[in-house]
Amino acid sequence: MAKVYIVGAGPGDAELITVKGLRAIQEADVVLYDRLINADLLKEARPHAELIYCGKSPDHPSLSQESINDLMCKYASKGRTVTRLKGGDPFIFGRGGEEAEALASSRIPYEIVPGITSGVAAPAYAGIPLTHRDYSSSVSFITGVTNLEEDEYWEHVAKSSDTLCIYMGVRNLPKICNKLIRHGRPADTPIALVHWGTTEEQQTVTGTLQDIVDAAKSMQNPSMIVVGEVVKLREELKWLESLPAIEPLVVG
């Protein structure tokens, strides 16, 4: 029986994968990969490696989680080294825990290879530090798709941390803003949406809880939502937009 590596591929920029994660791709017999990973990483796989798409997009699921679990177990049981390649970090809203449970219950050896989660990377690439001595000493990572009707939950969230990082929340942005304001966040609290963070398609929109819905009408998933005073620092620290443009190569 071979081993399964549950690998975080990082947030989008292929260079942000860990050395161990890259080696797991290069040595795998089978790579089960998700939708949001950088396709360039698949070029690192062996020529004979089997590449299997397991991605899910909103409202259009590909493979069920149970099917993915079965594939990992099936290939590993046949003696093939499997790399389960997931966007971001596998243990932060990535169902890596469920996959590890499936492997453990089948007594299949596995390793977890952490990755850089988009909740950290996307704000960093947008020039938004999640913590800052003058603005934020605490951070919460939450999803924007669960507990939306539970006022007790949002009362806790609104007051729990200086900075909130909200995954998968674009569709429910109006409701999220209303919940936060209703439960104690000032309406003028700064907020940012970072779309396709760390990639060439990255776009960032900023505003406040009371006006971001109109400002971010064109934003879609995948986008990271950041709420808190640290968003004010973006104008000063937006380093990505300050990089010099790459001159086109002229041949002849």
N, C-alpha and C positions, 0 to 999 in steps of 0.2 A: 504494500500500500504506500502511495506517495503522499506528499504533503500539499495542503492548500494554503496559499498566501492571500489574505484579505488585505488589499493594498489601497491606500488613499492616493489618488493620482494628483491631488492638488486642485486648485480652483479654475484652471484654464490655461495659464501660461505653462507650457511644457517644461520649462526650466525650473519650475518650482517643485517638481517631484523629488523625493528623497533619493539618495544614492541606493539605499536598500530597496526601495520601491522599483527603481529602474532595473536593478539586478534581477528582481523577481520577474519582471517582464521578459528580460533577455534569456532567462533560464527555464521559462515555462514551456510545457508541452501544449497546454490549453490556456487561452486567455478569455475570460468571460468579462466583457466590458460594458460600461454604462454609456448613456447618451451624452453626458456633459464632459466626458474626458476629452483631452486634446488628441485628435486622430494621429498626430505626429508620433505619439508615444507607441502606437501600434507598429510603427516602422522598426522599432527596436526589438520586436519579437523575432524568434528564429524563423528561417524560411519555411520550415515544415510545421510550425506551430499552428494549431487550429484556433481561429479567432471567432468567437460567438458573441453576437450582439444581444445584450440583455436590457437595453435601455427602456425607460418609460417616459412618455411625454404626457402633459396634462390631457386627460380625457381619452388618451390613446395608448393604453398599456400594451407592452410587447409581451414579455414573459411574466407570468405570475411569480411572486416570491417563492412559492412552493416549487415551481418548475426550476428556478435558479438553484435552490437548495439541492434539488434532486440531481441537477447536472454536476454540481461540485462533488457530490458524494459519488456519483457514477464514475466520473473520470478518475478521481483519486483512488477509488476501489480497484480500478484497472491498472494502477501503477503509474499513472500519468501525473506529472507535477502541474498543479492548477494555480493560476493567478486570477483572483477575482478583483478586477480593476474598477474602482469606484471613484467618482468625482469627490473632491474635497477630502474629508476625513471619514473613514468608514464608521466610526463610533459617534459621530455628531450628525444626527438626522439622516443617517445613511443606511440604516437597517443592517449594519455590520454585526450588531449584537444578535439579531435573529439568525443570521447566517452562521455565526460562530456557535450558536446553540444547536443548530442542525448538525454541524460537523461534530460537536462534542457528543451529541446523543448517538451518533453513528460511530463513535470512537475513531474518527479520522483525524490524524495530526494536522494542526494548523498553526499559523502565525498571523498576528495582526501587525501590519505595517502602517503606522499613522501617517496622515497627510495633512497639508495645510488647508484648513477649512475656509470656505468663502466668507464666513462671518468675520474672520480676521484679515484675510488677504484683500478682499474687495474694498473695504474702507481704507486700508493702507495704500492701495493703488490710487484711491481717490483723494489722498491727502488728509484722511480723517483718522487721527490716533484714537483708539478706543479708550485709553486711559491717559490722563494728563493731570499733573499735580494741581493745576488751577481749575480744572473742570470736572474730572471724573476719577473716582477711586474704585468703581465697581462696574461690572458688565454682566448682563444677562443675555443668554442665547435662547430664543424661543421660536416657535413656528407660527405662521399666520394662517394656519388651516385647521387648528384644533382649539377647543374650548372657547369658541367665539361667542357663544351665548351665555357663558358662565361669568356673571358679574364679579363673583368672589375671586375668581382667577385673575381677572383683569385689574381688580383693585390691588391685588398683590403685585402683579407685574408693574403697574404704573408707579408703585412706590418702592420696588425692590432694589433697583440699581440706578446709578446715574446715567448709564448708557444702555440702550436696548439694541440688540441685533436681531432682526426678524427675518427668518427664512421663509420663502414661499408665500409672501404676503401681498403680492401686487393685486391679485384679484379682489382681496378683501381689504384693500387700503382704506376706503371710506369708513368701514366699520371699525377697523383698528384705530384710526385717528379719533373717531367718536368715543370709543371705549376709553382710550387713554385720557382724553380731555374730561370725560364724565367722572373718571376716578382719580383726578387730582393733578394730572400733568397740565401745566399752563398751555393755553392755546397757541402762544407764541414760541413754544419749544421748537428748536431747530430740528429738521429731519432731512435725510438724504436718501435717494434711491440710486444704487449703482448697478447698472445693467451690464451683463457679461464682463464682470470685473476681472482684471488682469489680462484680458485679451485685446486684440486690435479693435474689437467692436465696442470696447467699454464706453459707456455714456453715464454721466452723473447729473442728476437734477436735485436741487436743494430748495427748501422752503420751510414752512412751519406747519405744525399740526393742523392749523386752520385753513391753510391755502395750498398744501402740497397736492391734494387730489386734482385740482385744476392744472397745476404746474406739471404733473406727472402723467397726464392723460395718454401720452404716447408711449409710456414705459410698459414693457412686458416682462414676463419671466424669461430667463432667470435673472432676478434682481435681488440684491440685498438691501434691506431697509435698515437705516441707522437712525436712532432717535436719541437726542441729547445735546448738551452744550458743546461737546467736542466737534460737532458739525460746523461750528463757527470757524474752526481753524482751516477749513478746506481752502478758502480763498488765498490764504498765505502759503499753504503747504501742498498745493496741487502740482506735484512734481512731474507727473506723467505728461500733462499737457505742456510742460515747459521743455521737454526733451526736443532736441533739434530734429527736424524732419529728415528722413533718409533720402538722399539724392538717388534718383533712378540711375541704373547702370546704363552707360552709353557704350555700345559696341561698334567698333570700326571708326 
